[in-house]
Amino acid sequence: MTAAIEAKGLGKRYRRQWALADCTLSVPAGHVVGLVGPNGAGKTTLLSIATGMQAPTAGTIEVLGARPAAGPAQLARVGYLPQNAPAYAGLSVADHLRLGAHLNPAWDAELARGRIGRLELDPGQKAGTLSGGQRAQLALTLAVAKRPELLILDEPVASLDPLARREFLRDLMESVAEQGLSVVLSSHLVGDLERVCDYLIVLVASRVMVAGPVDDLLATHHLLTGPRRDPGSLAGGVQVISASHTDVQSTLLVRTNGPVLDPAWTVSEVGLEDLVLAYMSTAAGSGSRSRHLEVQK
């Protein structure tokens, strides 16, 4: 299957500052992919290049097997929703739907009207008077009604209250189920990723720290607690991702495809929060840029 996004050595420079440098990754199609990482990791820059809103300074990128924004047909294949849920304040909800129909050749008017009706949005209401959650839902309606193959969401619910976030994510998953969309969701909110994503990519300083199906990642990572000891003494095939120690105890987060048989260790399951933070902490300890991650259930 063609990757949703395939980048090799991708970079974007603003004068002397690199916002993204030597980024190589493959985002699989047919999944809801969570893209997570600290501020400054390059997530927004990567996604803006993938949508064709910016041109790369270095490297190559393909989206659904073609150059981003290569023409009207390619533009129609990708839906995009940035963090601020853009809407024209002076236009009504109905005006936005008419604009969507004018700009998108595969526009599904019935889907758009149905979503607006179910959300109980007044077609005559100006977008500037909508709540944050309502604007986000209007923007999602515009994105999915164009019938894209890939939907790219960059922090779409970061500014919403918990109830509005939950409603937005519920509607997103309904659209995924109905349309068979591939989705890339960038978020700092681990709770959101747990609810909707089945594939995870942790990006730190433009580098992929870990990537894979969420269930596989959780099954192959374990938390070990036991008497203080050198992590290097673990059996072969066990990769130590992070380690912390007291005078008498060691706590390790490890990755292994097999069981940990050493009886000195107490083995516990790892949650997505612990997994993400472990990889980010490891990168931070090796000199990456500062991190910021919100954990909200």
N, C-alpha and C positions, 0 to 999 in steps of 0.2 A: 504494500500500500504506500502511495506517495505520502511523504511527511507533510504535516500541516505547515511547519516552518523548518527550514534547513539553513543553518548559518555556518560559515567557515571563515575563521579569521576576521570576523566582522568588527569594524571599528567606526566610531564617529568622534571627530575632533571639532571643538569650538576654539578657534585661535590656537592657543598652546595647551588647552585643557582637553583631555580625552574623557568623554562621558561614557564611552564603551570602547574596549580595546581587546583585540584578538579573541573575540567571543566565538566559540564553536559549540553548537548544540543542535539537537534534532528533537523537534516537538512532534509526537506521533499524532496522526489523524485518527478520528473515531473515538476520542477520549475527551473528558473534561479535565484539562491539565491545569494544575495549580502552579503558578510561577511565583516563588517567594524568595525574599532576600532583603538585606538591609538597605536603608536609604543610600543612594550612590552606587548601587550594584550594577546599574545599567538597564533595569527592567523597562522603564518607560521609554528610554531611547531605543532599545531593541524593538519594542512594540510599535513605536512610531515609524521606524524604518520598515517594519513588516507591513504596515498599512500603506506605505508609499508617501507618508507625510514628510519624511525626511530621506535624504539620500545618504548612503554610507560614504565615509571617507576612505575606508579600506575594507577588503574582504568581499565576500559574496553572500547573497541571501536569496532563497527561493521560498515562495509561499504557494502551497498547493501545486508545486512543480513548475511555477512560472515566476518571472520577475514581478515584484510588488507594483501594483498600479500600472501594469504594462499597457492597459487599454480599457475601454468600457466593459468588455467581457470579464476581465480579471477583477476590476473594481466591484463588479456585481457579485463576485464570489465571496467577498469578505465584508463582514459587518464589524463596526468598531464603536466602542462606547468608552470614552475616557472618564476620568474621575469626576469632573464637574458636570456630567450629564448635560451637555450643551443643548440649549433651546433658545429660540428667539423670543425674548420677553414680550415683544409687541404683537406676536402672532398667536392666534388661538390654537387650541388643540386640533380643531378641524383643519386649520391652515397648515399645520405641520403634516397632517396626513395627506393633504393635497400636494404639498411640496415633495413628500416621500414618493408619491405616485408619479410625479413629474420627473424625478431624478433617477428612479430605479425601474428598469425595464421589466423585471420579474416581480414587481410589487404585488403583494397579496392584500387587496383592499378588504376582503372579507375578514381575514385574520386580524388586520389592524382595527377595523370597526368592532370586531368581537372583543378584542382585548380592552379597548377603550370603554366599551359598555360594561364588561365584567368588572373593571376597575372603578366604575362609576365616576369617570372623569367627564365633566361637562364639555362637550365639543366646542362650545362658544367661549369657554374661559380662556383668558390670556395666560400664556405660559409663565409670564412674570409673576403671576399671583398664585401659582401652584406651590405646594410644599416641596421640600427636598425629595421626599419619597415619591410624590406624584411626578415630579420632573424626571426622576430616574426611571420610573415606569413608562413614561412617555418616550424617553430616549430608547429604552429597551424595545418598546413597540416598533419604533422606527427601524431599529437594527434588525429585528427578526422578521418584520414584514417584507423586507427586501429579499427574503428567502436566500440567505447566504449559505455557503458550505462551511465557512469558518467564521466564528464569532470571537473577536478579540476584545477583552474587557480589562481595562487598566484602572484598578482601584475603584470599581464602579459604586461601591456602597460605603466607602470609608467615612463619609460625612453623615450617614444616615443613623437614625436611632435603631436600637435592636429590633423592634417590631418591624420597622420599614425594611431593614436588611433581610429579615427572615422572609417577608412577603416577596421581596425582589428575588431572592435566591430560589424560592419555591416556584415562582413564575419562570425563572430561567430554566430550571430543571424540567418543567412542563414543556417548554419550547424545545429543549434537547430531545426529550422523548418523542415529541410529535414530529419533529423535522429531521432527526438524525444528525444534528449539528455536531461539528467539532468545535471545542471551546478552549480558549486560552484565557485563564483568569489570573491576573496579577493582584495579589492582596497581601497586606500585613496581618490580616486577621485570621489566625490559625483556625479558629472555630468555624469560619466560613469555608475554609478549605476542607475541613473534616466533613462538613455536611454535603458538599457537592462534588468534590474532585476525586477521580479514580486514578490519577497519575500526578506525580509530584516532581518538580524541578526546583532545586535550591541553587540560586545564582548569587555568587559573592564576588565582587570586584571583577565582573565580566566572566568569571569562571564557573562552570557547572560543578558544584561540589558533590551532588548526588542526584540521580534521576531514576525513575522507575515507577511501576504500578504501586499505588499506596499499600495495598494488601501485601504485596511481596516485600516492600521495604519494612513494614511493621513486623512481618514474620521473620525477617533475617537480622533484625536488630534486637539486642537484649541489654538489660541493665543488670550488671553484676555488682553485688555487695559482699564484702568479706574482709578478713584480716589484711592489714596493710601489706602490700607486696609490690614488687616491680611489675608493671604491665608487660614488660618484655618476657616475663616468665610464662606467659600464656602459651597454650599449644599452638602449633602451626595452623594456619587457616582462619585464625581469629584476628580481625582487624580492630584495633582500638581507635575509636573515633574521638572520645574525650575521657579524661580521667581527673578525679579529684581525690584528695587524701586528707585524713586527719592523722593524729599520732598513732592511732590503732586501727583505722579502717580505710579501705580503698573502695571507691565507687567508680565503675567503668561503664561506659556505653560502648558496646562492641557490635561488629557486624560479622556474622558467620552463617554459612549455609547448613551447618550441622549443629547438633546439641552441644552444650557445654557440660562436660561430664565431671569436671573437677568438683568434688564434694565440698571444698572450702568456700565455694561461691554460692550465694543465694541468687537465683536467676529470676528476674521479673520482666514482665512485658513492658514495651516502650510505647508511649503515646506519640502522636504526631508532633505535639509541642516539643517534647524532649528531643525527638529526632532532629527537628529543624534547628533548634537552638544549639544542639551539639555540633552540627556541621558549621553553623555560623560562628560559634565560639572558637572552633578549631581554626577557621580562617582568620578570625580577628587576632588570635594569638600569633599568627604567622605574619601579621603586619598589614592585613586588609583594612579597608576603610571602616569607619564606625558603623555600628549596627543599630537598627531600631525595629522592633517587632512587637506587635500587640497581640495578646492572647485573650480572646473573648469567646466565651462559650455561648 
